[in-house]
């Protein structure tokens, strides 16, 4: 027996796979734990501080979207590289502010630790849901372990957890909504995805898709759930908080930041030079770029209708797996702030591509493109404005634009795969 064959036989053993996967996760979490413990003592180094302070402002009947200084919880040690300006305001919708507010009653370190554990639990539950979509009961545990290794070996996941972001909660809600939608549970899918929309506005892309698919019952529950979540938020914070939130979104000034992978981020960086990239908003790049960004976004949303018409009519799990995945990529592409730390949701897209291309004669082509998109999107680039390497020589592009390119690669792969849906073979 050859050595490659022996390796394949060993990897086919569930026990071996479980040991390897479990060992990899222990190593990953062993590396992650001290970072989280350190950040719990440095509130100013996390995004969770913004959420925490908003919760305090809610309980004190203050403006939950008012900016506060970085040293709001105490003096910052000397030598720490912390901006003199106030923190950026909380860009989460009122319902998200309300969800996280109870944690602000605890000391910051305890609140951050609890939220980190909640995020890790959300990742585990989401991986379990993804594994259950295609795997048998016997293989579900192994596939869940594999997904968790992929997820936590992926740098955007680390960024989201360390910063204390809401990414993995959103990932879990989207995974649950996807499973319910593909199984035909219209009320459940609509209710879950409506709640997701109340947590993150970019989930609204799915409204357009399900409208194109004429999933009317799902849409009714979607709208009802969204309205109910916001009514709860209004009951605690008053209806005026929504106008304050919309005003805040108009004042965003950091579209060109490195970690913004959206069309808005790409165009903002193209309009700036390396010395100012990330420091100006789309409004300051000129009306032309702003109109172009919104025009491209509307065009991409409009393309959901011809894509939907090319897919088999519902009920078709295969068709809606592809359509749902395309929407996940569009969420990040057309959102004005499609941050890299939201990229873990792309794992759903990668899973769909690998599964749905399995019967195609050139499945390797789709899988290679998906794998390349996942790997490229996981490379982190951080440059200070004007630092060598922020701009790609002899081109108008900046290195972080690779993030946008990875999203486009995955979106194109899904769209081409959608065109092959229903065929037993093809390129």
C-alpha positions in Angstrom: 0.0 0.0 0.0 1.4 3.4 -1.0 1.9 6.2 1.6 -0.7 8.5 0.1 -3.3 5.6 0.2 -2.4 5.0 3.9 -2.9 8.7 4.6 -6.3 8.6 2.9 -7.3 5.5 4.8 -6.3 7.1 8.1 -8.3 10.3 7.3 -11.3 8.2 6.5 -11.3 6.9 10.1 -13.7 9.1 12.2 -11.7 8.6 15.3 -8.5 9.9 13.7 -10.4 12.9 12.3 -12.0 13.7 15.6 -8.6 13.6 17.4 -6.9 15.7 14.7 -9.8 18.2 14.7 -10.1 18.4 18.5 -6.3 18.8 18.8 -6.3 21.7 16.3 -9.2 23.4 18.1 -7.3 23.1 21.5 -4.2 24.7 19.9 -6.3 27.5 18.4 -8.2 28.2 21.6 -5.0 28.0 23.6 -3.6 30.8 21.4 -6.8 32.8 21.5 -7.5 32.6 25.3 -4.6 34.8 26.4 -5.4 37.4 23.8 -8.9 37.6 25.1 -7.8 37.8 28.7 -5.4 40.7 27.8 -8.1 42.6 25.9 -10.5 42.2 28.9 -8.1 44.4 30.8 -7.8 46.9 28.0 -11.3 48.1 27.1 -10.0 50.9 24.8 -8.6 48.2 22.5 -12.0 46.6 21.7 -15.1 47.6 19.8 -17.1 46.0 22.6 -16.3 49.1 24.7 -18.6 51.1 22.3 -21.4 48.6 22.8 -20.8 48.5 26.6 -20.9 52.3 26.9 -24.1 52.5 24.8 -25.7 50.1 27.3 -24.7 52.3 30.2 -26.1 55.3 28.4 -29.4 53.5 27.9 -29.7 52.7 31.6 -28.8 56.3 32.5 -31.4 57.6 30.0 -28.7 59.3 27.9 -28.2 59.3 24.1 -27.1 55.8 23.3 -25.4 57.1 20.1 -23.3 59.9 21.8 -19.5 59.5 21.5 -17.4 59.1 24.6 -13.7 59.3 25.2 -11.6 56.2 25.1 -10.8 56.6 28.8 -14.5 56.6 29.8 -13.9 53.6 32.1 -10.6 54.9 33.6 -7.2 56.3 32.7 -5.3 54.7 29.8 -1.7 53.5 30.7 1.1 55.6 29.3 2.6 54.5 26.1 -0.6 53.0 24.7 -1.3 54.2 21.1 -4.9 55.5 21.6 -6.3 58.4 19.5 -6.9 61.7 21.3 -10.4 61.9 19.7 -13.5 60.3 21.1 -14.5 56.7 20.2 -16.5 56.2 17.1 -20.2 56.1 17.8 -22.1 52.8 18.0 -23.2 52.0 14.5 -25.5 49.1 15.5 -29.3 49.6 15.2 -31.4 50.2 18.3 -32.4 46.5 18.7 -28.8 45.4 18.8 -28.0 48.1 21.4 -30.9 46.8 23.5 -29.7 43.2 23.2 -26.2 43.9 24.5 -27.3 46.5 27.1 -27.7 44.1 30.1 -24.0 43.3 29.9 -23.2 46.9 30.8 -24.4 46.2 34.3 -21.3 44.1 34.9 -17.7 45.1 35.2 -16.2 45.5 31.7 -13.8 42.5 32.1 -16.7 40.2 33.1 -19.0 41.5 30.3 -16.3 41.1 27.7 -15.6 37.5 28.9 -19.2 36.6 28.8 -19.7 38.0 25.3 -16.6 36.2 24.1 -18.0 32.9 25.4 -21.4 33.7 23.8 -19.6 34.3 20.5 -17.8 31.0 20.7 -21.0 29.2 21.5 -22.7 30.9 18.5 -19.9 29.7 16.3 -20.3 26.1 17.6 -24.1 26.2 17.1 -23.7 27.7 13.6 -21.2 25.0 12.6 -23.6 22.3 13.9 -26.4 23.8 11.7 -24.2 23.9 8.6 -23.0 20.3 9.1 -26.6 19.2 9.4 -27.5 20.6 6.0 -25.7 18.0 4.1 -24.1 15.4 6.4 -25.7 12.2 7.8 -26.2 11.9 11.5 -23.1 9.7 11.8 -20.9 12.3 10.1 -22.4 15.5 11.6 -20.1 15.7 14.6 -17.0 15.3 12.4 -18.1 17.8 9.9 -19.0 20.3 12.7 -15.4 19.9 14.1 -14.0 20.5 10.6 -16.1 23.7 10.2 -14.9 25.0 13.5 -11.3 24.4 12.6 -11.9 26.3 9.3 -13.7 29.0 11.1 -11.1 29.6 13.9 -8.1 29.1 11.6 -9.6 32.1 9.6 -8.2 35.4 10.7 -11.4 37.5 10.3 -13.0 35.2 12.9 -10.2 36.1 15.3 -10.6 39.8 14.6 -14.4 39.6 15.3 -14.0 37.7 18.6 -11.0 39.8 19.9 -12.8 43.1 19.0 -16.0 41.8 20.7 -18.0 42.2 17.6 -21.5 40.7 16.9 -20.3 38.7 13.9 -20.8 35.2 15.2 -24.2 36.0 16.6 -25.2 37.2 13.1 -23.6 34.1 11.6 -25.7 31.9 13.8 -29.0 33.7 13.0 -28.2 33.6 9.3 -27.3 29.9 9.5 -30.6 29.1 11.3 -32.6 31.2 8.7 -30.9 29.4 5.8 -31.7 26.0 7.2 -35.3 26.9 7.9 -35.7 28.6 4.5 -34.3 25.7 2.5 -36.5 23.2 4.5 -39.7 25.2 3.6 -40.4 26.4 7.2 -41.6 29.8 6.0 -42.8 31.2 9.4 -39.6 30.2 11.2 -37.3 31.4 8.5 -39.1 34.7 8.2 -39.1 35.3 11.9 -35.4 34.4 12.3 -34.3 36.5 9.3 -36.5 39.4 10.4 -34.7 39.4 13.7 -31.4 39.3 11.8 -32.4 42.4 9.9 -33.1 44.2 13.2 -29.6 43.3 14.3 -27.8 44.1 11.1 -29.4 46.2 8.3 -27.4 44.6 5.5 -29.6 41.4 5.9 -32.2 43.4 4.0 -30.6 42.0 0.8 -32.5 38.8 1.4 -35.8 40.7 1.2 -35.1 41.4 -2.4 -34.2 37.8 -3.1 -37.2 36.3 -1.5 -39.4 38.9 -3.3 -37.9 37.7 -6.6 -38.6 34.1 -5.5 -42.2 35.0 -4.5 -41.9 33.5 -1.1 -44.8 35.6 0.2 -45.5 33.8 3.4 -41.8 34.0 4.4 -41.7 37.7 3.5 -44.8 38.4 5.7 -43.1 36.8 8.7 -39.9 38.5 7.8 -41.5 41.9 8.0 -43.6 41.1 11.1 -40.5 39.9 13.0 -38.5 43.0 12.0 -41.3 45.3 13.0 -41.8 43.5 16.4 -38.1 43.7 17.2 -38.0 47.4 16.5 -41.2 48.0 18.5 -39.5 46.4 21.5 -36.5 48.7 21.0 -38.8 51.7 20.6 -40.6 50.8 23.9 -37.3 51.0 25.8 -35.6 53.9 24.0 -38.4 55.9 22.3 -39.2 56.2 18.6 -36.7 59.1 18.3 -33.8 56.8 18.6 -34.4 55.6 15.0 -34.1 59.1 13.6 -30.9 59.5 15.7 -29.5 56.3 14.3 -30.2 57.3 10.7 -28.6 60.7 11.3 -25.5 58.9 12.7 -25.2 56.7 9.5 -25.1 59.9 7.4 -22.2 61.2 9.4 -19.9 58.2 8.9 -16.5 59.3 7.8 -14.4 56.1 7.5 -15.6 54.4 4.3 -12.0 54.1 3.0 -10.6 52.2 6.0 -8.5 49.1 5.2 -11.0 46.6 6.6 -14.0 47.9 4.6 -14.4 45.4 1.7 -17.5 46.9 0.2 -17.9 48.7 -3.1 -18.1 51.9 -1.1 -14.7 51.1 0.5 -13.1 50.3 -2.8 -14.3 53.5 -4.5 -13.3 55.6 -1.5 -9.8 54.2 -1.6 -9.6 54.7 -5.4 -10.6 58.4 -5.0 -8.0 59.0 -2.3 -4.2 58.9 -2.4 -2.1 56.8 -0.1 -1.7 59.7 2.3 -5.3 60.1 3.0 -6.9 56.8 2.4 -9.3 55.8 5.2 -9.6 59.4 6.5 -12.4 60.6 4.3 -16.0 59.6 3.8 -17.7 58.9 0.4 -19.3 62.3 0.6 -15.9 63.9 0.5 -14.7 62.0 -2.5 -17.3 63.8 -4.7 -20.8 63.2 -5.8 -19.6 61.2 -8.8 -18.1 58.4 -6.7 -21.1 58.4 -4.4 -23.5 58.1 -7.3 -21.3 55.4 -8.8 -21.3 53.4 -5.5 -25.1 53.5 -5.2 -25.5 52.8 -8.9 -23.4 49.6 -8.7 -25.2 48.6 -5.5 -28.6 49.0 -7.1 -27.5 47.1 -10.2 -26.2 44.2 -8.2 -29.5 44.1 -6.3 -31.4 44.2 -9.6 -29.4 41.2 -10.9 -31.1 39.1 -8.2 -34.2 39.0 -10.3 -32.6 37.5 -13.5 -30.6 35.1 -11.3 -33.8 34.0 -9.6 -35.5 33.4 -12.9 -32.7 31.2 -14.0 -32.9 29.0 -10.9 -35.5 26.2 -10.6 -38.8 27.3 -9.0 -39.4 26.8 -5.3 -39.4 24.2 -3.8 -35.7 23.6 -4.8 -33.2 23.4 -2.1 -30.3 23.4 -4.5 -31.5 26.6 -6.2 -32.2 28.5 -2.9 -28.9 27.4 -1.5 -27.1 29.2 -4.3 -29.4 32.2 -4.2 -29.1 32.6 -0.5 -25.3 32.4 -0.7 -25.2 35.1 -3.4 -27.1 37.3 -1.1 -24.6 36.8 1.7 -21.8 38.0 -0.5 -23.9 41.0 -1.7 -24.6 42.0 1.9 -20.9 42.7 2.3 -20.3 44.1 -1.2 -23.1 46.7 -1.2 -23.1 47.7 2.5 -21.4 51.0 3.0 -19.4 49.4 5.7 -18.7 45.7 4.8 -16.1 45.1 7.4 -13.7 42.1 7.0 -14.7 40.8 10.4 -18.1 39.8 8.9 -16.4 37.4 6.5 -17.1 34.3 8.6 -20.6 34.2 7.2 -18.9 33.3 3.9 -18.4 29.8 5.2 -22.0 29.1 4.2 -21.1 30.2 0.6 -18.0 28.0 0.5 -20.0 25.0 1.8 -22.7 25.5 -0.9 -20.2 25.8 -3.7 -18.3 22.6 -2.7 -21.6 20.7 -2.3 -23.5 21.9 -5.4 -20.5 21.5 -7.7 -20.0 17.8 -6.8 -21.8 16.4 -9.8 -20.2 18.7 -12.4 -17.4 17.5 -14.6 -15.2 20.5 -13.7 -16.1 20.6 -10.1 -12.4 21.3 -9.3 -12.7 24.7 -11.1 -15.5 25.9 -8.9 -13.9 24.5 -5.7 -10.5 26.0 -6.5 -12.1 29.4 -7.0 -14.1 29.1 -3.8 -11.0 28.0 -1.9 -8.9 30.8 -3.3 -11.6 33.4 -2.4 -11.7 32.0 1.2 -7.9 32.0 1.6 -7.4 35.5 0.1 -10.1 37.0 2.2 -8.4 35.6 5.3 -5.1 37.5 4.7 -5.0 40.5 6.9 -3.4 43.7 5.7 -3.1 46.7 8.1 -1.4 49.9 6.8 -1.2 53.3 8.3 -2.2 56.0 5.7 0.9 56.8 3.6 2.8 53.7 4.8 4.7 51.9 2.0 2.6 49.0 0.7 -0.7 50.7 1.3 -0.9 51.3 -2.5 -0.1 48.7 -5.1 2.7 50.1 -7.3 1.7 51.2 -10.9 -2.0 50.9 -10.2 -4.8 53.0 -8.6 -5.6 50.1 -6.2 -4.6 49.6 -2.6 -3.6 46.2 -1.1 -6.9 46.0 1.0 -8.8 46.1 -2.2 -7.9 42.4 -2.4 -10.7 41.9 0.1 -13.2 43.3 -2.4 -11.7 41.1 -5.1 -12.2 38.0 -3.0 -15.9 38.8 -2.5 -16.3 39.3 -6.2 -14.5 36.0 -7.0 -16.9 34.1 -4.7 -20.0 36.0 -6.1 -19.0 35.2 -9.7 -18.4 31.5 -8.8 -21.8 31.2 -7.2 -23.5 33.0 -10.1 -21.8 30.6 -12.7 -22.7 27.7 -10.5 -26.3 28.9 -10.5 -26.3 28.8 -14.2 -25.5 25.1 -14.1 -28.1 24.3 -11.5 -30.2 21.4 -12.7 -27.7 20.1 -15.1 -26.0 16.8 -14.4 -22.7 17.8 -16.1 -21.0 20.7 -17.5 -18.0 23.0 -17.1 
